[in-house]
Amino acid sequence: MPQSSIAYAVGRVRATARKPLGEAQLERLLSAASYPEALHLLVEMGWPESDGRDVERLSINMLEEACHRLREITPDPALTDAFLLRHDAQNLKSLFKARILETQPERLSGCGTIALDTLQHAVTEHDYRKLPAAFSQVMEALEKRIVLHINPMEIDVQIDKALYSMIFDRIQSSRSTAAKDYFKGKVDLQNAVSFLRLNNMQTEGIALKDVLLPGGTVSEQEWLVIQKKPEKLLPAFSTYPKLVKLALSSAQEDSKRLPALEKAADDHLLSLFRPHRYEPFAIEVLIGWLLAHEREAGAVRLIMAGKLNDFKPELIRERLREAYGQ
């Protein structure tokens, strides 16, 4: 159950929890001569042994363990759950699309705040009354929409809007500037990616205002101005770090550089918690620890998939996000 003491929670994580892999360890893993050698190195670095081909499942299990531990020890569930709600949203998307398309749901996560069987029952029975109000309302609205037409992009956008509505509601009273900046930045940068993708697609019938997420520092009205005057995009991000602005400028010039913008965005967002790593009484320590595990899981999956498919290390490296530690 959640703890009342932040000092206890931080101390417990530092004393008993396995540290996620840092930059040096990931570079060592990347430099392994073969897939079997990389597997051996993973075990040396503290990962459990696997059957050789199921590293992805193992990484998911380890991340779920970290999420469960966070929920056990956090003294501020409202804040830390805000970082887990995205898993609930992703589970809802997967279950809903699977039902209407008559397929199997993909990548259901045990990291969310809502039990998977609760979500599965809600989607199967078309009954969302047991879900949080924001999710309940959006799912009921989507049930009505799919009678007329099925649009996977609309499903994603509407659930994401409900997600961020819940997140900002939960963190409103938080004292964590890093957490608030994280989610505002996440919205701003996701909206930037959406804007650039729509510009590149030049698709009729998809309005920018329909895909914008709420809660960022760049308002909807500012985005609509940017849509008419794209040269105002960079000034709207003037307070962001140089690397983010460079990536944004490059992606605006060439849509093939959008993945580099997403990488720069992720690296910037994680960096907001690094200054708090060694503080003894900061909730940001727990959040940073969770984000570090998420980053580790993604990095290991990317490296091992690359090794398995004989990708060159430099091709893998350019897609890797920065690790939380060294």
Secondary structure, DSSP 8 states (H G I E B T S, - for coil): ---S-HHHHHHHHHHHS-----HHHHHHHHT-SSHHHHHHHHHHTT-----SS-HHHHHHHHHHHHHHHHHHH-S-HHHHHHTTHHHHHHHHHHHHHHHHHTS------S-SSS-HHHHHHHHHHT--TTS-HHHHHHHHHHHHHHHH---HHHHHHHHHHHHHHHHHHHHTT---HHHHHHHHHHHHHHHHHHHHHHHHHT-TT--HHHH--SS-SS-HHHHHHHHH-GGGHHHHTTTS-HHHHHHHHHHHH-GGGHHHHHHHHHHHHHHTTGGGTT-SS-HHHHHHHHHHHHHHHHHHHHHHHHHHTT--HHHHHTT----S--
